[in-house]
Amino acid sequence: MKPLINLNELGEGDVVGNGKYGETSYAVSELIGAKKLGYSVSVVPPDKRVCPFHNHRHNEEMFLILEGEGTLRFGKVSYPVKPLDIIACPPGGEEVAHQLVNTGTDNLIYLCLSTTEPIDVCEYPDSGKVLSMVGEQGNRTFRHISRKQDQVDYFDGEM
């Protein structure tokens, strides 16, 4: 296996969409032998975004804008993004919640690099949801989404 790949050789990506969310994603990690970092390329059409506004409690992400323009929502601030911008999304609370939105007229294309910790918790400040995950990506042994408002007492339902 070669430890490199040209972006023009990625082949067909996975197309995902739901309303204002949409992208073509290209998994790269497995193609170049990555073990502890996740690599992917996202192509986001105009007026779309990849995922809801969220923060990770364990994993860290980095984005490198390759083409197009958009807006980064980060915590309580929004920033314009353009080619060659590097974005750090460290683990933490709502202050590091993030979302890239294609506000331009062409595709927004970016490289995503992330740690691949097998345990993570994501929070979604706009909807009040929490996602808990255990296991390697693509082979999760536990995945659960709920709303923060559904919190129960530690002993609720116990005998």
C-alpha positions as CSV (number, residue, x, y, z in Angstrom):
1,M,0.0,0.0,0.0
2,K,1.3,3.4,-1.0
3,P,1.3,6.0,1.9
4,L,-0.1,8.7,-0.5
5,I,-2.9,9.3,-2.8
6,N,-3.6,12.1,-5.2
7,L,-7.1,13.7,-4.7
8,N,-7.8,13.1,-8.4
9,E,-7.6,9.4,-7.8
10,L,-10.2,9.0,-5.1
11,G,-12.9,7.5,-7.3
12,E,-16.5,7.6,-6.3
13,G,-17.5,9.1,-3.0
14,D,-20.5,8.4,-0.7
15,V,-23.3,10.8,-1.4
16,V,-25.4,11.8,1.6
17,G,-28.2,14.3,1.9
18,N,-31.2,15.3,4.0
19,G,-32.8,18.7,3.4
20,K,-30.2,21.4,4.1
21,Y,-27.5,18.8,4.7
22,G,-25.6,17.3,1.8
23,E,-22.1,16.2,0.8
24,T,-20.1,13.7,-1.2
25,S,-17.5,12.2,1.1
26,Y,-14.3,10.5,0.2
27,A,-12.7,8.2,2.8
28,V,-8.9,8.4,2.5
29,S,-7.5,6.8,5.7
30,E,-7.8,3.2,4.6
31,L,-6.4,4.0,1.2
32,I,-3.1,5.3,2.6
33,G,-2.7,3.1,5.7
34,A,-3.6,5.6,8.4
35,K,-3.9,4.0,11.9
36,K,-4.6,6.7,14.5
37,L,-5.9,9.6,12.4
38,G,-9.0,9.8,10.2
39,Y,-8.7,11.5,6.8
40,S,-11.5,12.3,4.4
41,V,-12.4,14.9,1.7
42,S,-15.8,16.5,1.7
43,V,-17.5,18.2,-1.3
44,V,-20.4,20.3,-0.2
45,P,-22.8,21.9,-2.7
46,P,-23.9,25.5,-2.4
47,D,-26.4,26.2,0.4
48,K,-25.6,22.9,2.1
49,R,-23.7,21.8,5.2
50,V,-22.3,18.3,6.1
51,C,-23.7,17.9,9.6
52,P,-25.5,19.8,12.4
53,F,-23.6,22.2,14.7
54,H,-21.8,20.0,17.2
55,N,-18.9,19.6,19.5
56,H,-16.8,16.5,20.4
57,R,-15.8,15.8,24.0
58,H,-12.9,13.5,23.0
59,N,-12.0,13.6,19.4
60,E,-10.3,16.6,17.7
61,E,-10.9,17.7,14.1
62,M,-9.0,19.9,11.7
63,F,-10.2,21.2,8.3
64,L,-8.2,22.6,5.4
65,I,-10.3,24.4,2.9
66,L,-9.2,23.4,-0.6
67,E,-11.8,25.1,-2.9
68,G,-14.9,27.3,-2.5
69,E,-16.1,29.7,0.2
70,G,-18.3,29.3,3.1
71,T,-19.0,30.1,6.7
72,L,-17.6,28.5,9.8
73,R,-19.9,28.6,12.8
74,F,-17.6,28.2,15.9
75,G,-19.0,28.6,19.4
76,K,-21.0,31.9,19.3
77,V,-19.1,33.4,16.4
78,S,-19.2,32.9,12.6
79,Y,-16.2,33.3,10.3
80,P,-15.9,33.4,6.5
81,V,-13.7,30.7,5.1
82,K,-11.8,30.4,1.8
83,P,-9.1,28.2,0.2
84,L,-6.0,27.5,2.3
85,D,-7.8,28.3,5.6
86,I,-6.9,25.8,8.4
87,I,-9.5,25.3,11.1
88,A,-8.9,23.7,14.5
89,C,-11.8,22.1,16.3
90,P,-10.4,20.8,19.6
91,P,-12.5,18.7,22.0
92,G,-14.6,20.6,24.5
93,G,-18.0,22.0,25.2
94,E,-20.3,24.4,23.3
95,E,-17.5,27.0,23.1
96,V,-15.9,24.8,20.4
97,A,-19.0,23.6,18.7
98,H,-18.6,23.9,14.9
99,Q,-20.2,23.6,11.5
100,L,-19.1,24.5,8.0
101,V,-21.8,25.9,5.7
102,N,-21.3,26.4,2.0
103,T,-22.5,30.0,1.5
104,G,-20.7,30.4,-1.8
105,T,-21.9,29.7,-5.4
106,D,-19.5,26.8,-6.1
107,N,-18.7,23.5,-4.2
108,L,-17.0,23.9,-0.9
109,I,-14.2,21.3,-0.8
110,Y,-12.2,20.5,2.3
111,L,-9.9,18.0,3.9
112,C,-10.9,16.7,7.3
113,L,-8.4,15.3,9.6
114,S,-9.4,13.9,13.0
115,T,-8.3,11.7,15.9
116,T,-10.1,8.4,16.0
117,E,-10.7,7.8,19.7
118,P,-13.0,4.8,20.1
119,I,-15.1,6.5,22.7
120,D,-16.7,9.9,22.1
121,V,-19.6,12.1,23.1
122,C,-21.0,14.7,20.7
123,E,-23.3,17.4,21.7
124,Y,-25.7,19.3,19.4
125,P,-26.4,22.8,20.9
126,D,-29.0,23.8,18.3
127,S,-31.3,20.7,19.1
128,G,-30.2,19.8,22.6
129,K,-29.2,16.3,21.6
130,V,-26.3,14.1,22.8
131,L,-24.7,11.3,20.9
132,S,-22.6,8.6,22.7
133,M,-20.4,6.2,20.7
134,V,-18.2,3.3,21.6
135,G,-16.0,1.3,19.2
136,E,-14.0,2.0,16.1
137,Q,-15.7,4.0,13.3
138,G,-17.5,1.7,11.0
139,N,-17.7,-0.9,13.7
140,R,-19.4,0.7,16.7
141,T,-20.5,-1.6,19.5
142,F,-22.7,1.2,21.1
143,R,-24.3,4.3,19.6
144,H,-27.1,6.2,21.3
145,I,-28.7,9.6,20.7
146,S,-31.0,11.3,23.2
147,R,-32.0,14.8,24.3
148,K,-30.3,16.4,27.3
149,Q,-33.8,17.2,28.7
150,D,-34.4,13.5,29.0
151,Q,-31.9,13.2,31.8
152,V,-33.0,10.9,34.7
153,D,-31.7,10.2,38.2
154,Y,-28.9,7.7,38.5
155,F,-31.1,5.3,40.5
156,D,-34.3,5.8,38.4
157,G,-35.7,2.4,37.6
158,E,-33.2,0.4,39.7
159,M,-34.3,-2.3,42.1
